[in-house]
């Protein structure tokens, strides 16, 4: 049986309702709002998204940008700039 992914795809509505532990975060308000939006896109709660990201980080399954080659860094940056531009165009 395949193991469920640690981080669900966006658009997933597999939100597991149940008690959520309260936790504190050192995120700036703007970043926390982005965390909430990303969690909603993935059908999760902010705590669950944070847990998933930290789990991936501790298992060495997240690659910091500075560890990528310059070519890959450029591709990642270009991808996200393009994504931001498209998002701005759809909100106008």
N, C-alpha and C positions, 0 to 999 in steps of 0.2 A: 504494500500500500504506500503510495507516494506521500511524503511529508508535506504538510501545508506550508506555503511560503511564509517566511518571517515577515515580509513586507508586502501586503496585498497590492495588486495593481490599482491604479486610479479607476474610479467608476465602480469599484466593488461595493456592493451594498450588504456585505456580510457582517454588519455591525453586531457585535455580541453585547446585548444588553445585560447588565449585571452591575454589581457594585464596583465602583471605580475608586481606587485609593486617591486620597488628596495628596498632592505633592507640590512642592515649591519649585519655582524655576527662576533662573537668573536672566531669562530672556528679556530683551527690551519689549515694550508693548507692541510695537509694529511686528517684531519677529514672532511674538506669541500669537498674534492674529494670523500671521502666515501659517504658523503651525496648526492652528485650528482649521483654517481653510484646507490645508493639505490633508489633515486627518479626515475631514468631511468628504473630500474627493475620493479617499480610499475606504470610506465606510468604517472609519475607526474613530476613537476618541483621542484627544491630544496625548493622554497618558500612554495609550497603547502604541501610538506612533513613536513617541519618545522611547518607549521600551524596545520596540522593533529596531530603531536606529541604533540604540546603544548595544543591543544584542549583536547586530551586524558588525558594529565597530569592534566589540570585544572579541568576536570570532575572526577578526581580520578579514572581513568580507566587504569592507568599505575601503576604497583607495583614496587617500588624500590627494588633492590636486597637485601638490608640490612633488609627489612621487611619480606623476605621469611625465612622459616625455613632453618636450615643448610642443611638438606637433599635436599630440593628443590634447594637451591643455588648450591649444588654440581651437581645436575642433569642438571641445566642450563649451568653451566660452562663446564661440560663434553660434552653437546650437541654442544656448540659453538666451543670447541676445535676440536671435530670430524668434524664439518662443515669446519673449517679452514684447517684441514689436507686434506680433500677431495678436497678442492679448490686448494690447493698447488699441489696435485697429477695430477689434470686435466690440470694445466698450465705448467707442465714439459714436 
